[in-house]
Amino acid sequence: MGWVGAGVLIATIGYFLYRYPPRNWAEPRSFAPPEPKPGAPVAADTTDEPVQQKHGSRVSTTAIETEEEDSQRTPKASALSAPLPVLAVPTFSLDNSESKTSQPATMPSISQPINGTAEQISPTNRDHGAPKFQPPPQPSLAPPPKPQPLPIPPKATTTGVSSLMPPPPVPRPRPATQANRLTPTSTLQPPRLSGSSLGPPPSAAASQRGLGPPSSGSRLSNSTLAPTQVSLKKSSRKVILQPGFSPLDWAALAANPKNNLRGEGLPPGLLRVTPSMLKEYNGRKGRDAWTSYNGKVYNISPYAPYHPGGKGELLRGAGKDSAQLFQEIHPWVNWEGILGECLIGILVSEHDIQTENALDAMD
Ligand code: HEM
């Protein structure tokens, strides 16, 4: 009888080896998902049986090793095929949030060590490969928190069931009011500027440039936008000054009393300058350029390289009175503050000089 039993046992083993070859032992059949992903790391280790033997270092748990060894010795693969499909199934599901998170209760007891390895892999795979897996029917080891819509913040806090991955903080809903839409909240987009405000802010004196006398504004409307349009049409006629001839350099030059800005060969006191005398100092033939303004005569030759409007513009008033030109172009400029050290004398008429000379002769 013993021999008969042994024969039956050998026949049974042979039948199972023929029916279920060892190569197919690792393939999940009964509980496998419809399309198991071949790229899963756990499944890749279990599908190829010789891989376990080729591994020089034992990385997997002892439970896996014992199972593999048992499966190699005994053909009772019916018990092995049950836990192996569990490897590839439950860990990577995202959708089944209703499943229980208590892992020992949902998983068979024989597959717990294997699930332990699966849990170690699952946090890394949640971000990348999780959505590619089919949702398993029932068991789910670590379902991520269900994405909650923003308007319901309390539900998102209560559904954080997994202790491994806490739910992300719910952003505070931003009230989209009409006032927020109108006010610029982002610093990336500067406030819109009009075409007139793209340049540097105009000085207080610059506002007078485009404005004519009050009588010329009769054609203009009463709107305050009219002077702005006039100033846009007028382009600046400033020149690029040479280095060392900035207004600050002129201020430093004029502040030094040792610099004789009046000119060479003049008496220390103020001169009485007639129009004919003024006309001779026009900046030509090696003479300085004089000009008059408000009854005073100034030597403008030292200031010529410092004039923002250029030397040629300044010399338009050489040898004559510059009050009209000056007022037409830049009435805001402080003449006396700039050319105070260039004062030569006062402007007198020819008659006054003749009378004075006659009186001197009488003396
Ligand atoms: C006498 C005949 C003069 C003429 C024809 C003349 C002409 C000019 C011109 C065309 C400009 C450029 C204006 C612009 O487009 O921004 C200018 C600017 C200037 N001129 Fe004269 N100028 C004269 C006399 C003077 C005098 C005597 C001074 C100094 C007391 C002076 C001081 C200035 C200053 C400070 C600026 C710059 C104004 C600014 O930045 O807004 N100019 N001048």
Residues whose N, C-alpha, C, O or C-beta is under 5 A from the ligand:
A	BS01	HEM	S235 S236 R237 K238 P308 G309 E313 L314 R316 G317 S322 L325 F326 I329 H330 V333 N334 W335 I338 L339
